[in-house]
Amino acid sequence: MATTTTAQKKILVKEASFLWEGKNRTGKVVRGEMNAPSLAVAQVALRRQGILVSKLKQKKIGSGGKVTDKDITLFTRQLATMVKSGVPLLQSFDIVGKGTNNPALARLLISIKTDVETGASLATAFRKYPIHFDALFCNLVAAGEQAGILDTLLDRLASYKEKIQAIKSKLKSAMFYPTSILVVAFVITAVIMIFVVPAFKGVFASFGGDLPGPTLVVIAISDGFVANWHIIFGALFAAIYGMVYAFKRSRAFQIAVDKYALKLPVFGDLIRKTSIARWTRTLSTMFAAGVPLVEALDSVGGASGNYVYATATQQIQNEVSTGSSLTVAMQNSDVFPPMVTQMVAIGEESGQLDSMLGKVADFFEAEVDDAVGALSSLMEPIIMVFLGVLIGGLVVAMYLPIFKLGSVVG
């Protein structure tokens, strides 16, 4: 029985929910919700129930789950593999949909498959969901359909997304370690200040002597924490929430953050290399797919993940559209190192621009790998020293009076 129940649940996950309205056999207006593999199946099922359907639409995909970039990357690789192996497109969607554990992704694939079944092109079906499939993705799929090389471009697109996903993961991992340590250090310090130091303060009061300077400083800070902890924590959480909210809603704040990020010590160089790797990888993929250079640049700026490079891309696109070479336009933007522009110049002269851009992307992706490794090695001793000075300093300050008392007794 357990096996049957599990199978039924899997089948339900692969169906989409449809909202319908119509008239029954008596002419009464009725409405409801039903699960079906596709819109056509839902219509047939309602007709069999004697319902004259007036409205039938699929329930919003966003409910009940989230489709991540990692899901889309895996889906692209699976679709590319099956199409390249000769599996029919609609059957490929069925296989991928039944193999995923994410209900939201399954519903998304059912919707796309339904659009393709009703005559829409694959690129058109993808364009209905710009949150998950950007202009670059849709343009490459459209180019593959028009040229009859969908399998090749899907494979290239899957490789591109895997590389971009890898770069994002490395950048996040590099940022996560120091951030998590700082959070832990703050929590430990707050606990010591609010609970531990006041306990020592009561003990010190019975000594009746003068306390050392470091101990007095720590006690004063502790008194401030105890008296204003709600204000401190409230202000901290409000600041974090305000920054996250502003980053999501304010374009000016996003621009300021992107500009400042490139100037950060250590991390700024890593972010710059990541942006260049994504920029060159995206342009290489688009150009190799046969997309004209000016049109390809439309998708490149946003893919770089940084406003400075997005703005520079607009400038490059304007200069290229007026007859300048890509090399000259990139040099004028002043955001690319000489090595990049020299490689692009060689690519333009030899007619192998996509290959040279790919090599540049490979180089900077390797640089990102090395930078993340070096950053981890550099941060570990720095963080250990920071925690040692902070926590060790607090502990020593609290024990100084005890040491002083011991020397007096001795």
N, C-alpha and C positions, 0 to 999 in steps of 0.2 A: 504493500500500500504506500509505503514511504517513497518508493521509486516512482510510482504513478503520480503522486502529488508533486514531486520535484519536477517531473517532465511537464506537468500542466502549468506550473509556475513559469517555466522557461518559455512555454508557448505564449503565455499571456504577456510576458515581457516584450516579445517581438511584435505584438500587435499594437496598433495605434488607437487612441481614443478619439471618437468622432461625436460632435454635438449635432443633433438633428431636430428638425421641426417639420410637421406636416399634418395631414388630415387622415383620420382612420376611416373605416368603412361607413360609419354613421355621419361622417362629415365634421366630426369634432376635431378641433385643433389640439394636437398633442405634441409633446417634445420630450427629449431624453438624451441619454448618452450611451454609446455602445463601443465595444472593441472590435476591430476588424483589421485584417492585414493591409487593406487598401481602401481607397474611396469607392472604387467600383464594387468591391465585395460588400461594403456597407450598404450601398444602394440596392443591390440585389436582395440582401437580407431583409431590408425594410419593406421592399415590394412584396416579398413572400409573406410578411406579416400583415399585408393589406394597408400599408401606410403609403399615402401619396405625398412624397417628399417635396417640400418647398425650400428648405434650407438644410445644407449638410456641409459641415466644415470640420477640419481637424483641430483638436484641442491644442493649445499652445505648447510648444516643445519644451520650453524652459521649466515647466512644472515637474518636480520630482527628480532632481538630479542635475549634474553639471557636466558639460563636455569640455575637457581641458585640451590644451595644445598637445599634450602627450597623446591623448586619445586620437586626435586628428592625424598626428604623425604616424602612429601605428596603423591607423585605417588606410592612410595613403600608401604605406609600404605593402600592406596586405592586398589592397586593390591592384597596385602595380604588379605584384607577383602573379596574381590570378589572371589578370588581363594578358600579361606576357605569356602565360601558360596556355592561353587559348580558351579560358573559361568565359562563357557569355557574361556580359556586363550585369544584367539583372540577377543572374545566378550568383555572381560575385558579391552583390549587395546582400543577398540572402545568407550566404556563407559567413560573411563578416558580421552581419547583424546577429546571427545565431551564436557566434563565437564570442561576443563581447559580454562582459559582466556589468557594463554600465547601461542602465535602462534609458538614460537620456540619449546616449549615442545610438542605441537601437532604434529609438523613436525618430531620431534625426535621419538615420539611414533609410527607414521605411518611408519617410516623407520624400526624400530624394528619389528613391526607387519609384514611388508613385508618380512623381512628376515625369520621370523618364518613360514610364509605361504609357503615359497619356500623350507622348509625342515630343516632349521638351528635350532639348539637347542636354548633355551632362553638364556642360559649363553653365547653361541657363539655370538648371536645377541647383547647382552650387551657389550661384549668385543670389538666390533667394535667402541665403543664410550668411550675410557678410561678416557676422561676428566670428564665425568658425572658418570661413573660406574667404581670404582677402583677395584683392584685385590680382595680385601676382598668381595665386593659385588658379583662379578662374581663367585668366588670360592664357596660361600655359595649357590648361585643359582644352580651351577653345582652339588654340593653335594645333594641338595634337589631333583634335577631331577633324579640323579642316584639312590637315595634311595627311590624314590617315596613319599617323604614327602615335596614336594615343598611348600605346604600351610603352614606347620609348620615353615620352615626355612624363608619363606618370612615374616611371622608374627614376628619371632625373629629378622630378619634383620630390619624390620620397627621399632620395639621397640629400637633397637640399634641406628639407625640413629636419632630417635626422642630424645634420651638421649644425644647423641653427639651434636646435633643441639642446645639443651637446654643449654649445657655447653658453647658452643661457644657464644651463645647470652648473657649469663650472664657475660662472660669475656669481651665481647665487650661493654656491658652496663657499666661495672665497669671502663673501660678505657675511654669511651666517655665523661662522666660527667666532670672529671678534665680537659681533653683536650679542650672541648668546652669552659669552663670557662677561661682557659689560652688564647685561641684565642680571646674571647670577651674582656678580660682585655687588651691584646695587641692593639686591634683596638681602644678601648676607649682612651688608653694612647696616641696612635699615633694622634688621632683627637685632643686631648687636646694640645699636643705638637706643632702640625702644625698650628692649627687655633685659639685656645683659648689663649694660653700663649702669642703669638705675639700681640694680641689685648690688653692684660694687660700691655705688655711691653711699648706700646705707651702711655698708661695712666700714667705709672710710670715715664716716661721720663719728664712729666710735673711737677712732684713733686719737682724735683731739689734737693732731699736729697739722702743720702746713703740708699741702699736697704739692708734688712736682708740677712744673709748668705744663708739660705734655698731658698730664692727667687732667688738669684744670681745663685745658682746651677741649679735650674729648668730652668731659662732663658738660661743658657749656653747649657743645654741639648736640649732645644727647638731650639736654633739657629743651633745646629748640625743636628737635625731632618729636619728643614726647608731647610738647605743647601744640605743635603745628603739623602733626603727621597727616591729618586729614587734608590740610591745605596743600602740603607738599605732594601727596599722592594724587590729589584731585587736579592740581596744576599740571603734574606730569602726564597724567592720562589725557587731560584736555589738550595739552600741547601735541601729544602723539596723534590723537583723533583729528585735531585741527589740521595738522600737516598732511595726514592721509586724505582727509576730505578735500583740502585745497589742491592736493596733487591730482585728484580725480576730476575736480570741477573747474579749476582755474588754469587756463592755458598759460597765463603769465607766470604762475608759480612753477609749472612744469618746465618752462623755458629756463627760469632762474636755476632750478635744480640741475637740469642737464648741463648748463654752462659751468656751474660750480663743481659738478662731479668730475669734469675733465681737469680741474685744477687741484684736486685733492692729492696730497702726497701719497705715493705708492699706489693707491687705488685708482687715481686719475689715469695713470699710464695703462693700467689693466683695462679700464673702461674704454679708452681710446683704441687700444688694439682690438678689443671685442667689436667695437663699432665698425672699424675698417674691415675686419674679417667678414662681418655680416653684409656690409656694403658691397664688397668685391664679390662675395659668393652669390649674392642676389643678382647683381648685374651679369655675372658670368652665366648663371642659369638662364636668365631671360634672353641674353644675346645668343646663346647657343641654341635656344629653341626657335630662333628666327624672328624674334620680336625686334622691330626697328629700335635703334638706340634711343631716340628721343622718347618713344613710347615706353621703353624699358625703364628709363629714368623716373617715370611716374611712380613706380613701385619701389624703387631703390631707397629713396630718402626715408620713407616710413619704416622700411625693414631694418635700417641701421640702428634704430632704437634710441637715437639721440637727436635733439632738436638742432644742435650745431651742424650735424651732418645732413639733416633734412633740409635746412636752409641752404647749405652749400650745394646740395643736389639741385635745388631749384635754380640757383645761379648757373650751375654747370649745364642744366637742361636748356636754359635761355641762350647761353653762348653757343651750345652745339646746334640749336635750331636755327641760329643765324649764320652758321657756316664755320664756326671754330672747331678745331679738332678736340677730341676728348682730353688729350694730354694737356693742351694749353688751358682748357677750361678747368681742369683739376688743379693745375699749377696756380691759376688765378684765385681759386677758392681758398688756398693757403691752409688747408686742414689735412692734407695728405703728405706723408714724408717723401723725400726724393726717390727712395727705392720704389715706391708704388707708382709714381708718375713715369719713372724710367721704364718699368716693366710694361706699363700701358702703352708707352711710346713704341716699344719694340713690337707689342701686339698689333698696334695699328699699322705699322710699317710692313709687317710680315703677313698681315691678314689673318692673324690668329689671336684676336683680342680675347675671345672667350677662354682660350687655353691659358693665356697669360694671366687673366683675371683669376682663373681658377688656381693657378700656382701662387699668386699673391694671397689668395684666401687660405690656401694650405699653409703657407708660411706664417701668417698671422694667427691661424688656429693653433699651430705648434707653439707660437710665442705665448698665446694665452695659456696653454698647458704648462709651459715652463714658468710663466709668471705666477700662476696659481700655486704651483709646487713651491716656488721660492717664497711666495707670500706666506704660505702655511709654515714653512721653516722659520721665516723671520718673525712671525707673530707669536709663535709658541714661547720663545724665551722672553719676549717683551711682555706678554700677558702674564707669564709666571712671575716676572719681576714686579709688575704692577700689582698683582694680587698679594705677593709677598710683602711689599711695602705697605699696602693698604691694610690688609688684615693683620699682618705682623705688627705694624705700627700701633694699631688699636689695642692688640693684646699686650704689647710691651708697656704702653701708656697706662693700662689698667693694673699691671703688676708692679710698676715702679714703686708705689707706696708700700707694697708688701715687702719688696726687696729692701727698702729704706728702713722699714720697721725691723726686719730681720737683722740688719747690720747694727741697729741701735741696741736690740736685745742681746746680740752677741757681744 
